[in-house]
């Protein structure tokens, strides 16, 4: 039972993380800020 419950919970968690990531792209300033931070790592 525990294994059957784990897979849907992981899928739900992954979907929630993707939804948060896509929601961040609705704000262009956020995207530019993230891009700048990534660029400064190199």
mmCIF entry with sequence, helices, sheets and N, C-alpha, C, O atoms, coordinates in Angstrom:
data_MODEL
# 
_entry.id   MODEL 
# 
_entity.id                         1 
_entity.type                       polymer 
_entity.pdbx_number_of_molecules   1 
# 
_entity_poly.entity_id                      1 
_entity_poly.type                           'polypeptide(L)' 
_entity_poly.nstd_linkage                   no 
_entity_poly.nstd_monomer                   no 
_entity_poly.pdbx_seq_one_letter_code       
;(UNK)(UNK)(UNK)(UNK)(UNK)(UNK)(UNK)(UNK)(UNK)(UNK)(UNK)(UNK)(UNK)(UNK)(UNK)(UNK)
(UNK)(UNK)(UNK)(UNK)(UNK)(UNK)(UNK)(UNK)(UNK)(UNK)(UNK)(UNK)(UNK)(UNK)(UNK)(UNK)
(UNK)(UNK)(UNK)(UNK)(UNK)(UNK)(UNK)(UNK)(UNK)(UNK)
;
_entity_poly.pdbx_seq_one_letter_code_can   XXXXXXXXXXXXXXXXXXXXXXXXXXXXXXXXXXXXXXXXXX 
_entity_poly.pdbx_strand_id                 A 
# 
loop_
_entity_poly_seq.entity_id 
_entity_poly_seq.num 
_entity_poly_seq.mon_id 
_entity_poly_seq.hetero 
1 1  UNK n 
1 2  UNK n 
1 3  UNK n 
1 4  UNK n 
1 5  UNK n 
1 6  UNK n 
1 7  UNK n 
1 8  UNK n 
1 9  UNK n 
1 10 UNK n 
1 11 UNK n 
1 12 UNK n 
1 13 UNK n 
1 14 UNK n 
1 15 UNK n 
1 16 UNK n 
1 17 UNK n 
1 18 UNK n 
1 19 UNK n 
1 20 UNK n 
1 21 UNK n 
1 22 UNK n 
1 23 UNK n 
1 24 UNK n 
1 25 UNK n 
1 26 UNK n 
1 27 UNK n 
1 28 UNK n 
1 29 UNK n 
1 30 UNK n 
1 31 UNK n 
1 32 UNK n 
1 33 UNK n 
1 34 UNK n 
1 35 UNK n 
1 36 UNK n 
1 37 UNK n 
1 38 UNK n 
1 39 UNK n 
1 40 UNK n 
1 41 UNK n 
1 42 UNK n 
# 
_struct_asym.id          A 
_struct_asym.entity_id   1 
# 
loop_
_struct_conf.conf_type_id 
_struct_conf.id 
_struct_conf.pdbx_PDB_helix_id 
_struct_conf.beg_label_comp_id 
_struct_conf.beg_label_asym_id 
_struct_conf.beg_label_seq_id 
_struct_conf.pdbx_beg_PDB_ins_code 
_struct_conf.end_label_comp_id 
_struct_conf.end_label_asym_id 
_struct_conf.end_label_seq_id 
_struct_conf.pdbx_end_PDB_ins_code 
_struct_conf.beg_auth_comp_id 
_struct_conf.beg_auth_asym_id 
_struct_conf.beg_auth_seq_id 
_struct_conf.end_auth_comp_id 
_struct_conf.end_auth_asym_id 
_struct_conf.end_auth_seq_id 
_struct_conf.pdbx_PDB_helix_class 
_struct_conf.details 
_struct_conf.pdbx_PDB_helix_length 
HELX_P HELX_P1 AA1 UNK A 2  ? UNK A 24 ? UNK A 2  UNK A 24 1 ? 23 
HELX_P HELX_P2 AA2 UNK A 28 ? UNK A 40 ? UNK A 28 UNK A 40 1 ? 13 
# 
_struct_conf_type.id          HELX_P 
_struct_conf_type.criteria    ? 
_struct_conf_type.reference   ? 
# 
loop_
_atom_site.group_PDB 
_atom_site.id 
_atom_site.type_symbol 
_atom_site.label_atom_id 
_atom_site.label_alt_id 
_atom_site.label_comp_id 
_atom_site.label_asym_id 
_atom_site.label_entity_id 
_atom_site.label_seq_id 
_atom_site.pdbx_PDB_ins_code 
_atom_site.Cartn_x 
_atom_site.Cartn_y 
_atom_site.Cartn_z 
_atom_site.occupancy 
_atom_site.B_iso_or_equiv 
_atom_site.pdbx_formal_charge 
_atom_site.auth_seq_id 
_atom_site.auth_comp_id 
_atom_site.auth_asym_id 
_atom_site.auth_atom_id 
_atom_site.pdbx_PDB_model_num 
ATOM 1   N N  . UNK A 1 1  ? 0.831  -1.196 0.000   1.00 0.00 ? 1  UNK A N  1 
ATOM 2   C CA . UNK A 1 1  ? 0.000  0.000  0.000   1.00 0.00 ? 1  UNK A CA 1 
ATOM 3   C C  . UNK A 1 1  ? 0.870  1.253  0.000   1.00 0.00 ? 1  UNK A C  1 
ATOM 4   O O  . UNK A 1 1  ? 0.539  2.258  -0.628  1.00 0.00 ? 1  UNK A O  1 
ATOM 5   N N  . UNK A 1 2  ? 1.977  1.172  0.710   1.00 0.00 ? 2  UNK A N  1 
ATOM 6   C CA . UNK A 1 2  ? 2.842  2.345  0.831   1.00 0.00 ? 2  UNK A CA 1 
ATOM 7   C C  . UNK A 1 2  ? 3.459  2.727  -0.514  1.00 0.00 ? 2  UNK A C  1 
ATOM 8   O O  . UNK A 1 2  ? 3.598  3.911  -0.819  1.00 0.00 ? 2  UNK A O  1 
ATOM 9   N N  . UNK A 1 3  ? 3.828  1.729  -1.320  1.00 0.00 ? 3  UNK A N  1 
ATOM 10  C CA . UNK A 1 3  ? 4.429  2.004  -2.626  1.00 0.00 ? 3  UNK A CA 1 
ATOM 11  C C  . UNK A 1 3  ? 3.377  2.583  -3.571  1.00 0.00 ? 3  UNK A C  1 
ATOM 12  O O  . UNK A 1 3  ? 3.686  3.463  -4.374  1.00 0.00 ? 3  UNK A O  1 
ATOM 13  N N  . UNK A 1 4  ? 2.148  2.101  -3.484  1.00 0.00 ? 4  UNK A N  1 
ATOM 14  C CA . UNK A 1 4  ? 1.086  2.613  -4.346  1.00 0.00 ? 4  UNK A CA 1 
ATOM 15  C C  . UNK A 1 4  ? 0.776  4.067  -4.028  1.00 0.00 ? 4  UNK A C  1 
ATOM 16  O O  . UNK A 1 4  ? 0.354  4.816  -4.909  1.00 0.00 ? 4  UNK A O  1 
ATOM 17  N N  . UNK A 1 5  ? 0.977  4.467  -2.799  1.00 0.00 ? 5  UNK A N  1 
ATOM 18  C CA . UNK A 1 5  ? 0.691  5.844  -2.399  1.00 0.00 ? 5  UNK A CA 1 
ATOM 19  C C  . UNK A 1 5  ? 1.855  6.767  -2.736  1.00 0.00 ? 5  UNK A C  1 
ATOM 20  O O  . UNK A 1 5  ? 1.651  7.963  -2.944  1.00 0.00 ? 5  UNK A O  1 
ATOM 21  N N  . UNK A 1 6  ? 3.053  6.239  -2.791  1.00 0.00 ? 6  UNK A N  1 
ATOM 22  C CA . UNK A 1 6  ? 4.241  7.069  -3.010  1.00 0.00 ? 6  UNK A CA 1 
ATOM 23  C C  . UNK A 1 6  ? 4.286  7.657  -4.415  1.00 0.00 ? 6  UNK A C  1 
ATOM 24  O O  . UNK A 1 6  ? 4.590  8.840  -4.576  1.00 0.00 ? 6  UNK A O  1 
ATOM 25  N N  . UNK A 1 7  ? 3.995  6.866  -5.418  1.00 0.00 ? 7  UNK A N  1 
ATOM 26  C CA . UNK A 1 7  ? 4.097  7.342  -6.798  1.00 0.00 ? 7  UNK A CA 1 
ATOM 27  C C  . UNK A 1 7  ? 3.138  8.494  -7.099  1.00 0.00 ? 7  UNK A C  1 
ATOM 28  O O  . UNK A 1 7  ? 3.575  9.488  -7.679  1.00 0.00 ? 7  UNK A O  1 
ATOM 29  N N  . UNK A 1 8  ? 1.859  8.416  -6.738  1.00 0.00 ? 8  UNK A N  1 
ATOM 30  C CA . UNK A 1 8  ? 0.980  9.568  -6.999  1.00 0.00 ? 8  UNK A CA 1 
ATOM 31  C C  . UNK A 1 8  ? 1.386  10.813 -6.206  1.00 0.00 ? 8  UNK A C  1 
ATOM 32  O O  . UNK A 1 8  ? 1.230  11.934 -6.688  1.00 0.00 ? 8  UNK A O  1 
ATOM 33  N N  . UNK A 1 9  ? 1.901  10.618 -5.004  1.00 0.00 ? 9  UNK A N  1 
ATOM 34  C CA . UNK A 1 9  ? 2.336  11.773 -4.219  1.00 0.00 ? 9  UNK A CA 1 
ATOM 35  C C  . UNK A 1 9  ? 3.551  12.440 -4.850  1.00 0.00 ? 9  UNK A C  1 
ATOM 36  O O  . UNK A 1 9  ? 3.642  13.668 -4.870  1.00 0.00 ? 9  UNK A O  1 
ATOM 37  N N  . UNK A 1 10 ? 4.484  11.646 -5.365  1.00 0.00 ? 10 UNK A N  1 
ATOM 38  C CA . UNK A 1 10 ? 5.637  12.215 -6.058  1.00 0.00 ? 10 UNK A CA 1 
ATOM 39  C C  . UNK A 1 10 ? 5.220  12.916 -7.343  1.00 0.00 ? 10 UNK A C  1 
ATOM 40  O O  . UNK A 1 10 ? 5.767  13.964 -7.685  1.00 0.00 ? 10 UNK A O  1 
ATOM 41  N N  . UNK A 1 11 ? 4.259  12.348 -8.051  1.00 0.00 ? 11 UNK A N  1 
ATOM 42  C CA . UNK A 1 11 ? 3.759  12.988 -9.273  1.00 0.00 ? 11 UNK A CA 1 
ATOM 43  C C  . UNK A 1 11 ? 3.073  14.307 -8.940  1.00 0.00 ? 11 UNK A C  1 
ATOM 44  O O  . UNK A 1 11 ? 3.242  15.291 -9.661  1.00 0.00 ? 11 UNK A O  1 
ATOM 45  N N  . UNK A 1 12 ? 2.309  14.337 -7.866  1.00 0.00 ? 12 UNK A N  1 
ATOM 46  C CA . UNK A 1 12 ? 1.635  15.564 -7.438  1.00 0.00 ? 12 UNK A CA 1 
ATOM 47  C C  . UNK A 1 12 ? 2.647  16.624 -7.007  1.00 0.00 ? 12 UNK A C  1 
ATOM 48  O O  . UNK A 1 12 ? 2.483  17.803 -7.318  1.00 0.00 ? 12 UNK A O  1 
ATOM 49  N N  . UNK A 1 13 ? 3.675  16.212 -6.303  1.00 0.00 ? 13 UNK A N  1 
ATOM 50  C CA . UNK A 1 13 ? 4.723  17.140 -5.895  1.00 0.00 ? 13 UNK A CA 1 
ATOM 51  C C  . UNK A 1 13 ? 5.455  17.701 -7.109  1.00 0.00 ? 13 UNK A C  1 
ATOM 52  O O  . UNK A 1 13 ? 5.733  18.898 -7.169  1.00 0.00 ? 13 UNK A O  1 
ATOM 53  N N  . UNK A 1 14 ? 5.763  16.850 -8.061  1.00 0.00 ? 14 UNK A N  1 
ATOM 54  C CA . UNK A 1 14 ? 6.418  17.309 -9.282  1.00 0.00 ? 14 UNK A CA 1 
ATOM 55  C C  . UNK A 1 14 ? 5.544  18.281 -10.061 1.00 0.00 ? 14 UNK A C  1 
ATOM 56  O O  . UNK A 1 14 ? 6.039  19.282 -10.578 1.00 0.00 ? 14 UNK A O  1 
ATOM 57  N N  . UNK A 1 15 ? 4.259  17.994 -10.149 1.00 0.00 ? 15 UNK A N  1 
ATOM 58  C CA . UNK A 1 15 ? 3.339  18.889 -10.856 1.00 0.00 ? 15 UNK A CA 1 
ATOM 59  C C  . UNK A 1 15 ? 3.244  20.232 -10.143 1.00 0.00 ? 15 UNK A C  1 
ATOM 60  O O  . UNK A 1 15 ? 3.175  21.273 -10.795 1.00 0.00 ? 15 UNK A O  1 
ATOM 61  N N  . UNK A 1 16 ? 3.241  20.220 -8.826  1.00 0.00 ? 16 UNK A N  1 
ATOM 62  C CA . UNK A 1 16 ? 3.180  21.476 -8.065  1.00 0.00 ? 16 UNK A CA 1 
ATOM 63  C C  . UNK A 1 16 ? 4.452  22.297 -8.281  1.00 0.00 ? 16 UNK A C  1 
ATOM 64  O O  . UNK A 1 16 ? 4.382  23.518 -8.425  1.00 0.00 ? 16 UNK A O  1 
ATOM 65  N N  . UNK A 1 17 ? 5.597  21.647 -8.304  1.00 0.00 ? 17 UNK A N  1 
ATOM 66  C CA . UNK A 1 17 ? 6.848  22.367 -8.545  1.00 0.00 ? 17 UNK A CA 1 
ATOM 67  C C  . UNK A 1 17 ? 6.883  22.962 -9.949  1.00 0.00 ? 17 UNK A C  1 
ATOM 68  O O  . UNK A 1 17 ? 7.337  24.091 -10.138 1.00 0.00 ? 17 UNK A O  1 
ATOM 69  N N  . UNK A 1 18 ? 6.405  22.209 -10.928 1.00 0.00 ? 18 UNK A N  1 
ATOM 70  C CA . UNK A 1 18 ? 6.344  22.729 -12.294 1.00 0.00 ? 18 UNK A CA 1 
ATOM 71  C C  . UNK A 1 18 ? 5.377  23.908 -12.393 1.00 0.00 ? 18 UNK A C  1 
ATOM 72  O O  . UNK A 1 18 ? 5.656  24.886 -13.085 1.00 0.00 ? 18 UNK A O  1 
ATOM 73  N N  . UNK A 1 19 ? 4.248  23.815 -11.707 1.00 0.00 ? 19 UNK A N  1 
ATOM 74  C CA . UNK A 1 19 ? 3.279  24.908 -11.726 1.00 0.00 ? 19 UNK A CA 1 
ATOM 75  C C  . UNK A 1 19 ? 3.876  26.171 -11.112 1.00 0.00 ? 19 UNK A C  1 
ATOM 76  O O  . UNK A 1 19 ? 3.643  27.274 -11.606 1.00 0.00 ? 19 UNK A O  1 
ATOM 77  N N  . UNK A 1 20 ? 4.643  26.011 -10.040 1.00 0.00 ? 20 UNK A N  1 
ATOM 78  C CA . UNK A 1 20 ? 5.302  27.179 -9.430  1.00 0.00 ? 20 UNK A CA 1 
ATOM 79  C C  . UNK A 1 20 ? 6.339  27.775 -10.375 1.00 0.00 ? 20 UNK A C  1 
ATOM 80  O O  . UNK A 1 20 ? 6.465  28.995 -10.478 1.00 0.00 ? 20 UNK A O  1 
ATOM 81  N N  . UNK A 1 21 ? 7.069  26.923 -11.053 1.00 0.00 ? 21 UNK A N  1 
ATOM 82  C CA . UNK A 1 21 ? 8.079  27.413 -12.001 1.00 0.00 ? 21 UNK A CA 1 
ATOM 83  C C  . UNK A 1 21 ? 7.421  28.168 -13.149 1.00 0.00 ? 21 UNK A C  1 
ATOM 84  O O  . UNK A 1 21 ? 7.885  29.243 -13.531 1.00 0.00 ? 21 UNK A O  1 
ATOM 85  N N  . UNK A 1 22 ? 6.348  27.618 -13.698 1.00 0.00 ? 22 UNK A N  1 
ATOM 86  C CA . UNK A 1 22 ? 5.670  28.294 -14.801 1.00 0.00 ? 22 UNK A CA 1 
ATOM 87  C C  . UNK A 1 22 ? 4.996  29.572 -14.328 1.00 0.00 ? 22 UNK A C  1 
ATOM 88  O O  . UNK A 1 22 ? 4.919  30.538 -15.086 1.00 0.00 ? 22 UNK A O  1 
ATOM 89  N N  . UNK A 1 23 ? 4.504  29.601 -13.090 1.00 0.00 ? 23 UNK A N  1 
ATOM 90  C CA . UNK A 1 23 ? 3.882  30.814 -12.560 1.00 0.00 ? 23 UNK A CA 1 
ATOM 91  C C  . UNK A 1 23 ? 4.917  31.924 -12.423 1.00 0.00 ? 23 UNK A C  1 
ATOM 92  O O  . UNK A 1 23 ? 4.591  33.102 -12.568 1.00 0.00 ? 23 UNK A O  1 
ATOM 93  N N  . UNK A 1 24 ? 6.150  31.556 -12.148 1.00 0.00 ? 24 UNK A N  1 
ATOM 94  C CA . UNK A 1 24 ? 7.204  32.563 -12.049 1.00 0.00 ? 24 UNK A CA 1 
ATOM 95  C C  . UNK A 1 24 ? 7.457  33.257 -13.372 1.00 0.00 ? 24 UNK A C  1 
ATOM 96  O O  . UNK A 1 24 ? 7.863  34.419 -13.392 1.00 0.00 ? 24 UNK A O  1 
ATOM 97  N N  . UNK A 1 25 ? 7.227  32.568 -14.474 1.00 0.00 ? 25 UNK A N  1 
ATOM 98  C CA . UNK A 1 25 ? 7.464  33.161 -15.785 1.00 0.00 ? 25 UNK A CA 1 
ATOM 99  C C  . UNK A 1 25 ? 6.380  34.157 -16.180 1.00 0.00 ? 25 UNK A C  1 
ATOM 100 O O  . UNK A 1 25 ? 6.510  34.821 -17.208 1.00 0.00 ? 25 UNK A O  1 
ATOM 101 N N  . UNK A 1 26 ? 5.330  34.276 -15.404 1.00 0.00 ? 26 UNK A N  1 
ATOM 102 C CA . UNK A 1 26 ? 4.308  35.280 -15.685 1.00 0.00 ? 26 UNK A CA 1 
ATOM 103 C C  . UNK A 1 26 ? 4.793  36.677 -15.305 1.00 0.00 ? 26 UNK A C  1 
ATOM 104 O O  . UNK A 1 26 ? 4.200  37.681 -15.698 1.00 0.00 ? 26 UNK A O  1 
ATOM 105 N N  . UNK A 1 27 ? 5.874  36.725 -14.537 1.00 0.00 ? 27 UNK A N  1 
ATOM 106 C CA . UNK A 1 27 ? 6.470  38.015 -14.159 1.00 0.00 ? 27 UNK A CA 1 
ATOM 107 C C  . UNK A 1 27 ? 7.815  38.142 -14.860 1.00 0.00 ? 27 UNK A C  1 
ATOM 108 O O  . UNK A 1 27 ? 8.776  37.476 -14.474 1.00 0.00 ? 27 UNK A O  1 
ATOM 109 N N  . UNK A 1 28 ? 7.897  38.983 -15.879 1.00 0.00 ? 28 UNK A N  1 
ATOM 110 C CA . UNK A 1 28 ? 9.152  39.105 -16.643 1.00 0.00 ? 28 UNK A CA 1 
ATOM 111 C C  . UNK A 1 28 ? 10.341 39.550 -15.791 1.00 0.00 ? 28 UNK A C  1 
ATOM 112 O O  . UNK A 1 28 ? 11.466 39.121 -16.046 1.00 0.00 ? 28 UNK A O  1 
ATOM 113 N N  . UNK A 1 29 ? 10.120 40.392 -14.794 1.00 0.00 ? 29 UNK A N  1 
ATOM 114 C CA . UNK A 1 29 ? 11.227 40.850 -13.946 1.00 0.00 ? 29 UNK A CA 1 
ATOM 115 C C  . UNK A 1 29 ? 11.846 39.671 -13.192 1.00 0.00 ? 29 UNK A C  1 
ATOM 116 O O  . UNK A 1 29 ? 13.059 39.630 -12.988 1.00 0.00 ? 29 UNK A O  1 
ATOM 117 N N  . UNK A 1 30 ? 11.021 38.726 -12.786 1.00 0.00 ? 30 UNK A N  1 
ATOM 118 C CA . UNK A 1 30 ? 11.526 37.543 -12.093 1.00 0.00 ? 30 UNK A CA 1 
ATOM 119 C C  . UNK A 1 30 ? 12.424 36.719 -13.015 1.00 0.00 ? 30 UNK A C  1 
ATOM 120 O O  . UNK A 1 30 ? 13.484 36.249 -12.601 1.00 0.00 ? 30 UNK A O  1 
ATOM 121 N N  . UNK A 1 31 ? 11.997 36.549 -14.259 1.00 0.00 ? 31 UNK A N  1 
ATOM 122 C CA . UNK A 1 31 ? 12.769 35.762 -15.225 1.00 0.00 ? 31 UNK A CA 1 
ATOM 123 C C  . UNK A 1 31 ? 14.122 36.420 -15.474 1.00 0.00 ? 31 UNK A C  1 
ATOM 124 O O  . UNK A 1 31 ? 15.143 35.734 -15.529 1.00 0.00 ? 31 UNK A O  1 
ATOM 125 N N  . UNK A 1 32 ? 14.139 37.730 -15.624 1.00 0.00 ? 32 UNK A N  1 
ATOM 126 C CA . UNK A 1 32 ? 15.400 38.446 -15.849 1.00 0.00 ? 32 UNK A CA 1 
ATOM 127 C C  . UNK A 1 32 ? 16.307 38.333 -14.631 1.00 0.00 ? 32 UNK A C  1 
ATOM 128 O O  . UNK A 1 32 ? 17.518 38.158 -14.772 1.00 0.00 ? 32 UNK A O  1 
ATOM 129 N N  . UNK A 1 33 ? 15.736 38.432 -13.448 1.00 0.00 ? 33 UNK A N  1 
ATOM 130 C CA . UNK A 1 33 ? 16.522 38.319 -12.219 1.00 0.00 ? 33 UNK A CA 1 
ATOM 131 C C  . UNK A 1 33 ? 17.155 36.931 -12.102 1.00 0.00 ? 33 UNK A C  1 
ATOM 132 O O  . UNK A 1 33 ? 18.333 36.810 -11.765 1.00 0.00 ? 33 UNK A O  1 
ATOM 133 N N  . UNK A 1 34 ? 16.384 35.898 -12.376 1.00 0.00 ? 34 UNK A N  1 
ATOM 134 C CA . UNK A 1 34 ? 16.913 34.534 -12.308 1.00 0.00 ? 34 UNK A CA 1 
ATOM 135 C C  . UNK A 1 34 ? 18.006 34.331 -13.364 1.00 0.00 ? 34 UNK A C  1 
ATOM 136 O O  . UNK A 1 34 ? 19.047 33.736 -13.085 1.00 0.00 ? 34 UNK A O  1 
ATOM 137 N N  . UNK A 1 35 ? 17.757 34.832 -14.572 1.00 0.00 ? 35 UNK A N  1 
ATOM 138 C CA . UNK A 1 35 ? 18.758 34.695 -15.641 1.00 0.00 ? 35 UNK A CA 1 
ATOM 139 C C  . UNK A 1 35 ? 20.052 35.401 -15.255 1.00 0.00 ? 35 UNK A C  1 
ATOM 140 O O  . UNK A 1 35 ? 21.138 34.873 -15.498 1.00 0.00 ? 35 UNK A O  1 
ATOM 141 N N  . UNK A 1 36 ? 19.954 36.576 -14.662 1.00 0.00 ? 36 UNK A N  1 
ATOM 142 C CA . UNK A 1 36 ? 21.151 37.297 -14.233 1.00 0.00 ? 36 UNK A CA 1 
ATOM 143 C C  . UNK A 1 36 ? 21.900 36.543 -13.154 1.00 0.00 ? 36 UNK A C  1 
ATOM 144 O O  . UNK A 1 36 ? 23.129 36.477 -13.177 1.00 0.00 ? 36 UNK A O  1 
ATOM 145 N N  . UNK A 1 37 ? 21.167 35.972 -12.203 1.00 0.00 ? 37 UNK A N  1 
ATOM 146 C CA . UNK A 1 37 ? 21.811 35.219 -11.130 1.00 0.00 ? 37 UNK A CA 1 
ATOM 147 C C  . UNK A 1 37 ? 22.529 33.987 -11.665 1.00 0.00 ? 37 UNK A C  1 
ATOM 148 O O  . UNK A 1 37 ? 23.631 33.664 -11.223 1.00 0.00 ? 37 UNK A O  1 
ATOM 149 N N  . UNK A 1 38 ? 21.898 33.296 -12.622 1.00 0.00 ? 38 UNK A N  1 
ATOM 150 C CA . UNK A 1 38 ? 22.536 32.122 -13.219 1.00 0.00 ? 38 UNK A CA 1 
ATOM 151 C C  . UNK A 1 38 ? 23.773 32.533 -14.004 1.00 0.00 ? 38 UNK A C  1 
ATOM 152 O O  . UNK A 1 38 ? 24.807 31.867 -13.940 1.00 0.00 ? 38 UNK A O  1 
ATOM 153 N N  . UNK A 1 39 ? 23.662 33.645 -14.753 1.00 0.00 ? 39 UNK A N  1 
ATOM 154 C CA . UNK A 1 39 ? 24.783 34.111 -15.554 1.00 0.00 ? 39 UNK A CA 1 
ATOM 155 C C  . UNK A 1 39 ? 25.969 34.490 -14.669 1.00 0.00 ? 39 UNK A C  1 
ATOM 156 O O  . UNK A 1 39 ? 27.118 34.264 -15.049 1.00 0.00 ? 39 UNK A O  1 
ATOM 157 N N  . UNK A 1 40 ? 25.704 35.062 -13.497 1.00 0.00 ? 40 UNK A N  1 
ATOM 158 C CA . UNK A 1 40 ? 26.789 35.481 -12.601 1.00 0.00 ? 40 UNK A CA 1 
ATOM 159 C C  . UNK A 1 40 ? 27.529 34.277 -11.974 1.00 0.00 ? 40 UNK A C  1 
ATOM 160 O O  . UNK A 1 40 ? 28.626 34.432 -11.438 1.00 0.00 ? 40 UNK A O  1 
ATOM 161 N N  . UNK A 1 41 ? 26.925 33.097 -12.046 1.00 0.00 ? 41 UNK A N  1 
ATOM 162 C CA . UNK A 1 41 ? 27.588 31.904 -11.516 1.00 0.00 ? 41 UNK A CA 1 
ATOM 163 C C  . UNK A 1 41 ? 28.758 31.486 -12.403 1.00 0.00 ? 41 UNK A C  1 
ATOM 164 O O  . UNK A 1 41 ? 29.645 30.764 -11.949 1.00 0.00 ? 41 UNK A O  1 
ATOM 165 N N  . UNK A 1 42 ? 28.773 31.929 -13.659 1.00 0.00 ? 42 UNK A N  1 
ATOM 166 C CA . UNK A 1 42 ? 29.833 31.536 -14.584 1.00 0.00 ? 42 UNK A CA 1 
ATOM 167 C C  . UNK A 1 42 ? 30.793 32.633 -14.675 1.00 0.00 ? 42 UNK A C  1 
ATOM 168 O O  . UNK A 1 42 ? 31.782 32.529 -15.402 1.00 0.00 ? 42 UNK A O  1 
# 
